[in-house]
Structures are given as structure tokens and as C-alpha cells.
Amino acid sequence: MEVRDNRAAIARALRRGLAAFAVAEPTPMVNWTQKHFYLSAESSYIEQRWDAWPFQRAIIASIGNDDIFEVDVMKSARVGYTKIILASIAYFAQHKKRNQVLWQPTDSARDEFVKTELEPMLRDVDVMHGIFPSRLSRHKDNTLLVKKFIGSMLHLRGGKSADNYRRLSVSVGYLDEFSSFDSNIDGEGDPGKLAAKRLEGATFPKLVIGSTPKIKGKCLMEKRTEGADALYEFHIRCPHCSEHHPITWGGKDEPHGFKWIDRDPETVRHLCPHCGTLQTQAEYLAAAEDGFWYASDGSTIDSCGTFRNRHGHIVGPHRRIAFHVWTAYSPMVSWQQIVKEFLEAYAKAQIGDDQELRTFWNTTLGRTWEGEVDKIELDDLKNRAEIESFALPGKDDNLVPRRCLLLLAGCDTQDNRLEVGVWGIGKGGELWTVDHHIIFGNPAEDEVWDSLAKYLFESRFQHECGQQMSIYASAIDSGGHHANAVYEFARKNRRRRVFAVRGRPFGEKAIKDGAGLVDIDWRGKRVKQGVVLWHVGTNLAKDLLHSRLQIETDGPGRVHLSNDLSDEWFRQFSGEVRESRRTAAGTKTLWTARRKRVEALDCAVYALWIEAHLNLARKTDAWWEALARKLEAIEPDDTKPPDPAPGPQPKARRDQVVTPKQPAKAATPDVPVAPRPRARVARSTYLRARR
């Protein structure tokens, strides 16, 4: 008897010892979750064994497919995405024995995820108990930062710091609520790229990124899905015509999507885009079991994760795929409730509060929010570009139009270049694009500023009257890393009407929004009261530009765009929209960039500031006529406005630096220049006396 007991004990010990070397029979992730995964009471409507919904199965299968590197999911709330992530973590830890890392947008979001989602899953999924012996104890292998399983580890990080993307070598990475991450982590780049670096070298690397979207054009999740090889939507077959289509929100004037009668949510149906029949939610649920994912390239994915091309032939999967799914697909949410939420949010938006409508767009429809925004349309700009009226320098037919009487230059400062937009202006604020010039180089170097000086002060533009015009005034952006270089250039060239400016992004009261004196720390030498820094009301300037672009007839206010401008210039010029944004002072409607580069628009804004600074809107007809006569009569290289017409002077603002007005000489133009502070004059006099 004792011998048999010893043999049994030895056999058990051998089984336990050799278990670490055992290789489980390969099981697809869909089958594994169906058999093992469990919904915990803390994070589910119903505590039970998990039976994945039809639209979830292909997502699960794709995450478990070793031939797919990246799976992106742009989603709404209430579609079970968090459960998919938890099931994936359990599958790769227990079945695949792979090291993993999950990033949440912040450390606090990571902590909440671990406590409310991850730890209940590790407790309730029985198959995890065998690989996680420290789950019930306080142990260094069971913390908010790491879960150490037998054969693998799960790291848990916040996504704010670049340090949280270092010192990791894993096979599977997850980025949850990706739209809430910073777009540039500590200046080191996009969080998706930083995460992908941690997978390099893995035999079967896997990156899973998912989120509800946010603002259109700025949403990280939207940009991620746009970069996928294919974007899939879940299609069902219509019970009336057998054609397949996705469930869509549609719209009042769309021939598909949700439709209801007289603001009554109970009447909601889905209109088939093929046969025009109305489908109930019950009919959708009945057809969902046979649904499949369909991409714009014609490829499909069935519930088992099998890929087929547009001809129905089985093919290998794309390397990087994206899914879009929204609340209407969930059997846990009624279509009537979705419509009710929309009607309530829409009613508030009608009286000016669109926050709930935006939330509905993001969390129910799973779509980026654009709303009612002011924007400069790219195609409209290109269509209105003028071919015959004028051309840019370098063209044989380059002429500054007759009504263009003054040239203003706005300069944008970047780390590796300066960009100068030259705008011509005439009576009534009529504008022309005259030139756009780029000077490449580091603005910390003298050569770059020498090149700018040569361009601003020596460039000549042929006027239609036969004379040549020079640039009359320039405004240079001092934002960024080269403010002191801009201040020094403006100080040295203030008599040539060069102004240092900086945009005021919100809270501005005027386009010309005040000024202040700034010291210059130029290469170790401090120049006290060195230059005047002028503030630009950027939102108001863009509002003015947007309104002028609506003018379609020649004359006051018209904006003329040359057909010689590049496609990139048009993209930059139309790269911002005016939309609601939350600031420290509350919700504001501000112009917001939809792309990284908008230098062409910024240069135009600075030119409009010069227009306001020179007070051109208040000039009389006689002033403009005298300028035109003088332009026709003067020698080249000496274009100046005529003497001022008498009239009231605008009051100085409290934050502006002004000096008593000196009697104007006959040749002095009626254009304000940066005022000289009294303190600076006194200091100069004192220094001369000492010499």
C-alpha cells in the first residue's frame, strides 16, 4: 500500500514539474474565450459565461491571428470592447504564454482599470488561477504595475510619460482609449509609434489600439484607422432584398439609416439603402448571426476570422486592419433609446449647448465630432484661384494688379526655416497673394536673418503701372524657440517697419491687441527695453479673413488667390476650423488647426495685423488716390504712401506704449511705426552725455 501511495505522489510531482514544459493544443481565440471567459459582476450587466455577440467575434479572431500585426478599433460605448481586451489578455497569458503591456492614458486610469476590470477577471476566470498563484496575496508579482504569471508577465502603464514606454520587451501591446493620449509624448512622438517600438524583435508582434473618437481632424484614433490597410464595417443582409449593408445613423436627407416619425423614438426603423424597406431592431438581431465584416476594398471577414477577397476566395489577412462599430449593433441597447438620447441632445444644441450632442456623436455613434464649424474649404479655394489676373514671381506674366497699392509681408518662424507670405492690399481691404517665399536654415544662425533681410528689403515686384514695388512693412512671428532672434531683427530694422508679433490665441479684444516692451538677451548681452512686442488677435484676424473669402465680386474686401500657388499652400491656408474648445476660462469657439502645417494661413494673419496697425481701413478715398498717383509717378524702389489726410486719431489702449506725436515732415508716410519708449530715449541721451 505504501509503495502505491509513493508512486502516486511521484506521478503527481512529475506532472506538476513537467507542466511548465507542456505545449497546449493550438486553440483559436474565439473558441478559447467561448470555453473559458467569464463576465464579472463588477463590470457587467449580467454575471455569466461569455457568449460573444456576432460582431465581436471577428475582432476577437483578428486579435488572436498571428499573421495580423495591428488591430485598430474605433468604437462607441456599450459594444463590449473592454471585455475583448480582458479576454485577449487572458488568452495570451494562459494559452500563448506571451509577455504583454497595456497602456492607459494616465496613471489614474490605469489604476482604475486594474481594480475594476482586470482583477475581477483574474479572480473569476478559473483557467487563470493555475498561472497566477499570487492573485490572492499582496506580493511583488501582483501590483498595480505588473502581474507576473507562470510563463509570462503583464505590464500596466500610464501613457503620459515617455519613460513608461521604455525598458519593455513584449509580444503584445494594448493602447486603451487612445484618443485621450497626448499626441506627442514628451516630445518623442506619437504614442502608437512608441508602443510599436516595444514589440520589435517579437516572433509574433501584436498591437491592439482602440478608443471612442473625439474631434475630427485632431483625433488620434481617427488618424490611426486612416492608416490601416483596410477599414471594416459590420454588414447584415436585408430580409426583404437579401442585399447586405451596415447599420448607419444616416440623416434627414439620406436614403438610408435610422428613420422615425414626428419625433417619436418608438417609431424608429432602419431604411435599407437597396430596396428602401424599413427594418426593425428585432429583424436586425435575427440576421446578425449571419453578418460579416466588409471593407471598402471588397474584402470580408466572417465570424471565424476567415478573410476573403471581393471574389469570395479565401486569402491571407491584411497586416494592419481597422474596425468601426457603434451602439446600434449592441443587443443590450434599444434603437428607441438611441433616438431618445439624440433628440434630447439636439434640443439643447438648438439653444446653444452642443456638449451633449458632441458626446452623443463620440460615444453613441462612434464618430468624430465636427459640428457646425466655420472653415475655409480647400476645393473652394482652388476653384477661385485666378489664372489670368496675376501670377507669382518667376512667371513671365507676373504683374502686381493696378488696384494693389501696398505690399505687406507676414513671416512665420519655424525651427528649420522662415516662411514669408507677401500680400498686396488696395482700397477697402482688397487683397492679393503676391508671393510666398521659404528660407531654409536654423533661425539661430545669422545667415538665415541675412537672407530674410535681403528678401524683405531688396525684393522688387513689377506693378501693372510699369513701376516696381518693394515690401512696405513686415510682421515676424516671435513664438517658438527663436523669440530673441526675432526681437533683435525687429530692433535693428524698426525704421524699415519690421514688427515683432505674437499671436494671442484667446481672450483677444481686437486684431491689433496691444503691445509691450521686451528685453533682449542676445548672445549673452541684455538690451533693456529692447523692442516692442505686438500682440495679434489671431481668432479675430481669421474671422475677418473667413468673411472676406465669402466675397465673390472684385472690389473692397475681395481676396484674390493666384493659380500659381502650390497645392501645399492651399492645404495650409485651409488647415484650420473654428470650433468649440474647452479652455481655463470655459468653453470658447476658437480657430483650431486640423493639420500640423498652417504657415500660409499664419502669414496671412500677420499681414492682416499690419493692415490694422497701419489703420488702412480708415484711410480716405483721397489718400488711396494719392497713393495710386504717387505709385505711377515715383522712381522705382521708393514706394511710399502720401502725406496723411487730417482726421481724428484713435485713442491709445492702456497696454500700448505710446509717445507724444511729433510734427510730421512732408515726406513722412501716414503709417504708424513702433513707438520709441521715453525711457529708452532718456537712456540714450544719458549715454551720449557720459561720452
Disulfide bonds with the S-S distance in Angstrom:
none
